[in-house]
Amino acid sequence: MTQWTLAARAEKMNPSVIREILKVTEKPGIISLAGGLPSPKTFPIDAFAQACADVLNNNGAAALQYAASEGYGPLRQAIADMLPWEVDPDQVLITTGSQQALDLIGKVLIDNGSRILVETPTYLGALQAFSPMEPTVVSVDSDEEGPVVEDFVRKAGTGAERARFMYLLPNFQNPTGRTMTDARRQALVDKAAELNIPLVEDNPYGDLWFDQAPPKPLTARNPDGVLYMGSFSKVLAPGLRLGYVVAPKNIYPKLLQAKQAADLHTPSFNQRMVAEVMKGGFLDTHVPKIRALYKQQCEAMIAALQKEMAGLDVQWSHPAGGMFLWLRLPEGIDSIALLPKAVERNVAFVPGSAFYADHADARTLRLSYVTASEQDIATAIAALAATIREALGHQG
């Protein structure tokens, strides 16, 4: 048998914990609160059927041909127009999902051993995207308002050790569901500018607020010092694999070159379909329906937690939008060890340890409330509570 010699960076690649858990949830009867999948109820299938016909009938040849690496011009313009600060469409790079944007940013900004900063905890997919570049990932202490600015300063580094950037999800963060306050955003942006530390702002969930829109983006406060990432996965459909990055003009060309090397361009047919769907302010009427559904399901999960976790030392977040809720289990219970016991009771979640770059809190776990029905949420939370009580009984 041929012996393949792997690159050192390949050793840094690990399977997605979430993807592995999703395989478990394919077992019949499992109620999955694990994956961060948007609800299929929100997919505008009729709108896409019409857009598909229009694109093929009006520009079929162009839609099926190779296209510009930067992306489809009208879509780049539409993105620039919808952002709450002045954006030149020439700063918009269309990516194959915002996950590709993370990959491109890692390739362009990270050398072996480069210090990068992340929140505590942070998005698992970002850690996966950055890890093949072999950075030194440093967690910045975070509280309910977001990253602690004083700890950001302590960990920013100086000289050759200065952090290349800090990666952040300010709105309805994955995994915790928390939202950075306006004051914390401004303080962090100001301090990052003072220390000359770029920021990478990932905003896939920002439109999914329940009652009030989140504070203005970090990028709007310092456009030259922040890379901004967005996605159509959560407001239209993830299967399109359509995201974007808005970059300062001095860094854009390198991201574009990395994009060209990766896949030449994002599928032009998908881009044209989304541009067609967005005409006439479609998102203005569609997204509020998603907000209403997710708010209702989040409230159902919190009500179930209040009922079923009574008497248990379990803490949970109260997100103001997005798709996730964060739990902290009683002392002595490890969520990784708890998961197979929960699966036996037909409920799945994501252990929180996967979301930490270092010093993981083994007592944490992530729940998603957007794909399960309210009845399934109630059933699943009751099963989870029974699993926790059983674990506490064995512990005693």
Secondary structure, DSSP 4 states (H G I P E B T S, - for coil): -PPP---GGGGG----HHHHHHHHTTSTT-EE----PPPGGG--HHHHHHHHHHHHHHHHHHHTS---TT--HHHHHHHHHHSSS---GGGEEEESHHHHHHHHHHHHH--TT-EEEEESS--HHHHHHHGGG--EEEEEPEETTEE-HHHHHHHS--GGGS-SEEEE--SS-TTT-----HHHHHHHHHHHHHHT--EEEE-SSTT-BSSSPPPPPHHHH-GGGEEEEEESTTTT-GGG--EEEE--TTTHHHHHHHHHHHHSSS-HHHHHHHHHHHGGGHHHHHHHHHHHHHHHHHHHHHHHHHHHTTTS--EE---SBSSEEEEEPPTT--HHHHHHHHHHTTEE-EEGGGG-SSS--TTEEEEE-SSS-HHHHHHHHHHHHHHHHHHHHHH-
